[in-house]
Amino acid sequence: MPARAQSVKVLVLGPFAVGKTTFVRTVSEIRPLSTEERMTRAGELVDELDELSEKDTTTVAMDFGRLTLSEEIVLYLFGAPGQPRFHGMVRSLMQGALGGLVLVDTRRIADSFDAIDLLEEARLPYTVAVNHFSGSPRYSDAHLRDSLSMDDEQPLVSLDAREIGSAKHGLIALVRHILYRPRHLEHTP
């Protein structure tokens, strides 16, 4: 880590199976910590897997990675589990965070509201990042903003969590939003 670098804690949030673990693995310059485990029958009873038959693992605590954006900014990434039963833990992870990246799957847009609500409740700035999956519908930014009840000032980007350049694009948009958002929107701890 560069000697002059400012450490920035950010969260990677979103619904179950949206690509948070993949995202952290893709961008982390260190070997990421992952608490991904095989799903059990008990989990299948709680987690909705209707459209996710290929999903056989889930994050049970968090993913952790680090990314140096510049000599001045080093991001510490905390990928949070997306199931509602983990909201208490996600709120704990938010302590000390400067913002969040919310991953969205266009096949399940409404599933992203929980993550957005958690960030808004904590008054943390966030960027919405549409993670494109093979065969997923493509929508205009205007349609996505309307579906997610987003203001025009709220950053919205598209990315592929498997591609490092694309994934970094989401984090850069988040850092810009944290640095340059209007003062009246700033988080007060």
C-alpha positions, 0 to 999 in steps of 0.5 A: 500500500502506498505510504500516502494512501487514504484507506476507504472501506466500501461495501459490495451489496445486492441480492442473493446470487447477483455476483458479489463474491465474483466481483470481489475476487475479480478486483482484489489485488490480494488473495480475497477472503471468502466465506462461501460455502456449499448450500444445504437443504436447510438453506434451500428452504429459506433462500428462493432458488426458483430462477437460480438452479445452478447456484450451489454456494452462498456467502455465509459471512462476508468477502474481503478484498483490497484494491489500490485505485491510486497512490492516494486511495486504497479501497477495502472491499467488504462483500456482504451476503444478500439474504434478508436474514443477514441484514443485522450483520450487514448493518454491522459491516456498514460501520466505518464504511464510506459507501456502497456498490449495489449490484443489480441483476436485470432478471430480478430488479426488485430484489435489489431494494433491500440493499438500497434501503440498507444504504439509504437507512445508514445515509451512506452514498452508493452507486448502482451497478447492473451486473450483466448475465448471459441472456439477461434483459437489457434496459435503458438507463431511464427504465432502470432509474424508474424501476429502482426509483433513482434520482438522475444524480444517483450514479448508475453504471453497467459492468461485468463482475468477471472482467477486471476493467469493467468491475473497476468502472463501478468502484471508480464511479462510487469513489467519485460519488463519495468525493463529489456528491453535494454537501447536503447529502453527506453522511453524518456518523 
